Amino acid sequence: MDTTKTAAPTAPEADAAEDKPAAGTPAEAEAPTPAEPAAPAEPAAPQADADADQEPGEDPADDEADAFPERPTGVGSAASAVTAAGLGLVALSGSWVARVIGERQTLIGQIESANATTAKEKIAALYGDAWHMTALVNGLLSALALLLAAVVLAAPAFGAPGRVHPAWVRSVSWAAVALGVLGVLLFGLMYFDLLVPLPTAAE
């Protein structure tokens, strides 16, 4: 009788065989992890960007001043035009300065007439010199009015491009030019005894 016994498998090996999954059995699917919510976008800061672009010490008012430059008001040209017209009108009507200088020359003529020997010399000393002096002063005022008006009319050509005077300033300036030209011609003819000559007396 054969007494040899076959060794029985050990318990750990049997347990390991039982723990192995069967061939072809799919593995359990892993549960999907929930997606994290996206962080909200930060709001844009346009004012901050504008401040960042602006250089330190720069004033926004300066940019507005550069965009809209101040234009000349033309007050000086307007005042000059009115002054020229006034001078031309005063010269034609007779200025107070011309009358005072004429009266002074009349007084000088009365003093000089004492030594005059002829009637022509007496007339020239008493009246002619005073009339000539009055015509000279008024003629100078007319010439000044003409010159001032011409400067006002020519000023835009030497100023900023495209600058023009208002219509009323140009009208007053042209009126002053007309008065000045008329005064210069009139008093020039009177000064040289071409328009109103001195009267003559019989010897």
C-alpha positions as CSV (number, residue, x, y, z in Angstrom):
1,M,0.0,0.0,0.0
2,D,1.4,3.3,-1.1
3,T,1.5,5.6,1.8
4,T,2.9,8.7,-0.1
5,K,0.5,11.7,0.2
6,T,0.3,14.4,-2.4
7,A,1.0,17.8,-0.9
8,A,-2.1,19.9,-0.8
9,P,-1.9,23.5,-2.1
10,T,-1.3,26.1,0.5
11,A,-4.1,28.4,1.5
12,P,-2.4,31.7,0.6
13,E,-1.9,30.6,-3.0
14,A,-5.6,29.5,-3.2
15,D,-6.7,32.9,-1.9
16,A,-4.5,34.8,-4.4
17,A,-6.0,32.8,-7.2
18,E,-9.5,33.6,-6.0
19,D,-8.7,37.4,-5.8
20,K,-7.5,37.7,-9.4
21,P,-10.3,39.1,-11.7
22,A,-11.5,36.9,-14.4
23,A,-9.9,37.2,-17.8
24,G,-11.8,39.6,-20.1
25,T,-13.8,41.3,-17.3
26,P,-13.7,45.1,-17.9
27,A,-12.4,47.3,-15.1
28,E,-14.8,49.6,-13.3
29,A,-14.9,53.0,-15.0
30,E,-13.6,55.8,-12.9
31,A,-16.1,58.5,-12.0
32,P,-15.5,61.8,-13.8
33,T,-14.3,64.6,-11.6
34,P,-16.5,67.7,-11.8
35,A,-15.0,70.7,-13.7
36,E,-14.0,73.7,-11.7
37,P,-16.0,76.9,-12.5
38,A,-14.0,79.4,-14.5
39,A,-12.9,82.5,-12.6
40,P,-14.9,85.7,-13.6
41,A,-13.0,88.0,-15.9
42,E,-11.7,91.2,-14.3
43,P,-13.6,94.3,-15.5
44,A,-11.6,96.6,-17.8
45,A,-10.5,99.9,-16.4
46,P,-10.4,102.4,-19.3
47,Q,-9.9,105.4,-16.9
48,A,-6.9,103.6,-15.4
49,D,-5.4,102.9,-18.9
50,A,-6.0,106.5,-19.9
51,D,-4.2,107.7,-16.7
52,A,-1.4,105.3,-17.4
53,D,-0.9,106.6,-20.9
54,Q,-0.9,110.2,-19.7
55,E,2.5,111.4,-18.9
56,P,3.1,112.6,-15.3
57,G,2.5,116.3,-14.8
58,E,0.4,116.6,-18.0
59,D,-2.8,118.5,-17.7
60,P,-5.8,117.4,-19.9
61,A,-6.8,121.0,-20.2
62,D,-3.6,121.6,-22.2
63,D,-4.7,119.0,-24.8
64,E,-8.0,120.8,-25.2
65,A,-6.2,124.2,-25.6
66,D,-4.0,122.7,-28.3
67,A,-7.0,121.2,-30.1
68,F,-8.9,124.6,-30.0
69,P,-6.2,127.3,-30.2
70,E,-7.3,130.8,-29.1
71,R,-7.9,133.1,-32.1
72,P,-7.0,136.7,-32.0
73,T,-10.0,138.9,-31.3
74,G,-9.0,141.8,-33.6
75,V,-9.9,144.5,-31.1
76,G,-6.8,146.5,-32.0
77,S,-7.7,146.5,-35.7
78,A,-11.2,147.5,-35.0
79,A,-10.1,150.4,-32.7
80,S,-7.6,151.5,-35.3
81,A,-10.2,151.6,-38.0
82,V,-12.6,153.7,-35.9
83,T,-9.8,156.0,-34.9
84,A,-8.7,156.5,-38.5
85,A,-12.3,157.3,-39.6
86,G,-12.6,159.8,-36.7
87,L,-9.4,161.5,-37.6
88,G,-10.4,161.9,-41.2
89,L,-13.8,163.3,-40.2
90,V,-12.3,165.7,-37.7
91,A,-9.7,166.9,-40.2
92,L,-12.3,167.8,-42.8
93,S,-14.6,169.6,-40.3
94,G,-11.7,171.5,-38.7
95,S,-9.8,170.3,-35.6
96,W,-9.4,172.3,-32.4
97,V,-5.6,171.9,-32.7
98,A,-5.6,173.5,-36.2
99,R,-7.7,176.4,-35.0
100,V,-5.5,177.1,-32.0
101,I,-2.4,177.0,-34.2
102,G,-4.1,179.2,-36.8
103,E,-5.0,181.8,-34.1
104,R,-1.5,181.8,-32.8
105,Q,-0.2,182.4,-36.3
106,T,-2.7,185.3,-36.7
107,L,-1.3,187.0,-33.6
108,I,2.2,186.6,-35.0
109,G,1.0,188.1,-38.3
110,Q,-0.4,191.1,-36.5
111,I,2.9,191.7,-34.9
112,E,4.8,191.3,-38.2
113,S,2.3,193.5,-40.1
114,A,3.5,196.6,-38.4
115,N,6.7,196.3,-40.5
116,A,4.8,195.5,-43.8
117,T,5.1,198.1,-46.4
118,T,2.6,196.8,-49.0
119,A,-1.0,195.6,-48.8
120,K,-0.1,192.2,-50.1
121,E,2.4,191.7,-47.3
122,K,-0.1,192.8,-44.7
123,I,-2.7,190.4,-46.0
124,A,-0.2,187.6,-46.1
125,A,0.9,188.4,-42.5
126,L,-2.6,188.8,-41.0
127,Y,-4.4,186.0,-42.8
128,G,-2.3,184.0,-45.3
129,D,0.1,182.5,-42.8
130,A,-2.7,181.5,-40.5
131,W,-4.8,179.9,-43.2
132,H,-1.7,178.0,-44.5
133,M,-0.9,176.7,-41.0
134,T,-4.5,175.6,-40.5
135,A,-4.5,173.8,-43.8
136,L,-1.1,172.1,-42.9
137,V,-2.3,170.8,-39.6
138,N,-5.6,169.4,-41.0
139,G,-3.7,167.9,-43.9
140,L,-1.4,166.1,-41.5
141,L,-4.4,164.7,-39.6
142,S,-5.9,163.5,-42.9
143,A,-2.6,161.9,-43.9
144,L,-2.4,160.2,-40.5
145,A,-6.0,158.8,-40.9
146,L,-5.1,157.5,-44.4
147,L,-1.9,155.8,-43.1
148,L,-3.7,154.2,-40.2
149,A,-6.5,152.9,-42.3
150,A,-4.1,151.5,-44.8
151,V,-2.3,149.6,-42.1
152,V,-5.5,148.1,-40.8
153,L,-6.4,146.9,-44.3
154,A,-3.0,145.4,-45.0
155,A,-2.6,143.7,-41.6
156,P,-4.3,140.4,-42.6
157,A,-1.7,139.9,-45.3
158,F,1.1,139.8,-42.8
159,G,-0.8,137.9,-40.1
160,A,-2.0,134.3,-39.7
161,P,-3.0,132.6,-43.0
162,G,-6.7,132.8,-43.6
163,R,-7.3,135.6,-41.1
164,V,-9.7,138.3,-42.3
165,H,-11.2,141.3,-40.6
166,P,-15.0,141.5,-40.0
167,A,-17.0,143.2,-42.7
168,W,-17.7,146.3,-40.6
169,V,-14.0,146.8,-39.8
170,R,-13.2,146.7,-43.5
171,S,-16.0,149.1,-44.3
172,V,-14.9,151.6,-41.6
173,S,-11.3,151.3,-42.8
174,W,-12.3,152.1,-46.4
175,A,-14.3,155.0,-45.3
176,A,-11.3,156.3,-43.4
177,V,-9.2,155.9,-46.5
178,A,-11.7,157.9,-48.5
179,L,-11.8,160.7,-45.9
180,G,-8.0,160.7,-45.7
181,V,-7.5,161.0,-49.4
182,L,-10.1,163.8,-49.7
183,G,-8.5,165.7,-46.8
184,V,-5.0,165.4,-48.2
185,L,-6.1,166.7,-51.6
186,L,-8.3,169.5,-50.2
187,F,-5.8,170.9,-47.7
188,G,-2.9,170.4,-50.1
189,L,-4.6,172.6,-52.6
190,M,-5.4,175.2,-49.9
191,Y,-1.9,175.2,-48.6
192,F,-0.4,176.0,-52.0
193,D,-3.1,178.6,-52.8
194,L,-4.5,176.6,-55.7
195,L,-8.0,176.1,-54.4
196,V,-8.7,179.2,-52.4
197,P,-6.0,181.8,-53.2
198,L,-5.4,184.8,-51.1
199,P,-7.2,188.0,-52.1
200,T,-5.2,190.8,-53.6
201,A,-5.6,194.5,-52.9
202,A,-5.0,197.3,-55.3
203,E,-1.8,199.1,-54.7
